[in-house]
Structures are given as C-alpha cells and as structure tokens.
C-alpha cells in the first residue's frame, strides 16, 4: 500500500509562500498540490519554487475546500 499525500493551501495570500511550499513538497517527493482561491502566482512564486516549478505549475486550483479534498480518505487540517 502506498501513501499518497495531497497538500492543500486555502486562500494563500503570498505567492512566495506558495512557491516555498512547492519546493518543500518536491524535496520530500510529493507533487499533489491544491490551491483554494490563491493569490496571483507570478514571478515570486516561480522564483521561490526554484527546481519545483512543475509542482507549482501542476497545482490544481479550486474555489472550495470541498473540491480540493475530493477523493481523500483522511483530511488533517492545521494553521
């Protein structure tokens, strides 16, 4: 059984933070990123993502948390 992890960011305000999350995900071997109503993702997000641009560019954009966690068997929230 393999464990699949999806990271969901809800209404992130700063594109640098989104890029940093993408980079951290790639460092740990994860690539399933969902963003709920994110800020604009432009140069700073790409710069902070660095070698993890494919994680950032492959992120699923949704308008609700329900859409972002659809299909998940376990949801853990943190702030």
C-alpha positions as CSV (number, residue, x, y, z in Angstrom):
1,X,0.0,0.0,0.0
2,X,1.4,3.4,-1.0
3,X,0.6,6.6,0.8
4,X,-0.4,9.5,-1.4
5,X,-0.2,12.9,0.2
6,X,-2.0,16.0,-1.1
7,X,-1.2,19.4,0.2
8,X,-4.0,21.9,0.2
9,X,-3.4,25.6,0.8
10,X,-6.6,27.6,1.5
11,X,-6.5,31.2,0.3
12,X,-2.8,31.7,0.5
13,X,-2.0,35.4,0.5
14,X,1.6,35.5,-0.6
15,X,2.9,33.9,-3.8
16,X,6.4,33.4,-2.2
17,X,4.8,31.1,0.4
18,X,3.1,29.0,-2.3
19,X,6.4,28.7,-4.2
20,X,8.2,27.7,-0.9
21,X,5.6,25.0,-0.2
22,X,6.0,23.6,-3.8
23,X,9.8,23.5,-3.2
24,X,9.4,21.7,0.2
25,X,7.0,19.2,-1.3
26,X,9.4,18.4,-4.1
27,X,12.2,17.9,-1.6
28,X,10.1,15.3,0.2
29,X,8.9,13.6,-3.0
30,X,5.3,14.9,-3.1
31,X,3.7,16.6,-6.1
32,X,-0.1,16.8,-5.5
33,X,-0.7,20.4,-4.6
34,X,-4.2,22.0,-4.5
35,X,-4.8,25.7,-4.0
36,X,-8.2,27.1,-2.9
37,X,-8.7,30.7,-4.1
38,X,-5.0,31.5,-4.2
39,X,-3.3,34.9,-4.8
40,X,-1.8,35.6,-8.2
41,X,1.0,33.2,-8.9
42,X,3.6,35.1,-10.9
43,X,7.4,35.7,-10.7
44,X,7.9,35.5,-7.0
45,X,6.1,32.1,-6.7
46,X,8.2,30.7,-9.6
47,X,11.4,32.0,-8.1
48,X,10.7,30.6,-4.6
49,X,9.6,27.2,-6.2
50,X,13.1,27.1,-7.8
51,X,13.6,23.5,-9.1
52,X,10.0,22.6,-8.2
53,X,8.2,24.6,-10.9
54,X,6.4,21.5,-12.1
55,X,4.8,21.1,-8.7
56,X,3.7,24.8,-8.8
57,X,2.5,24.6,-12.4
58,X,0.7,21.3,-11.9
59,X,-1.2,22.7,-8.9
60,X,-5.0,22.2,-9.0
61,X,-6.8,25.5,-8.5
62,X,-10.3,25.2,-6.8
63,X,-12.8,27.6,-5.4
64,X,-13.8,25.5,-2.4
65,X,-12.1,23.3,0.2
66,X,-14.6,20.5,-0.7
67,X,-13.3,20.4,-4.3
68,X,-9.7,20.4,-3.1
69,X,-10.1,17.4,-0.8
70,X,-12.5,15.4,-3.0
71,X,-11.5,11.8,-3.0
72,X,-9.4,12.0,0.1
73,X,-9.7,9.2,2.7
74,X,-8.3,11.3,5.6
75,X,-8.1,15.0,5.9
76,X,-5.9,16.7,8.5
77,X,-6.1,20.5,9.0
78,X,-3.5,22.8,10.5
79,X,-2.8,26.5,10.7
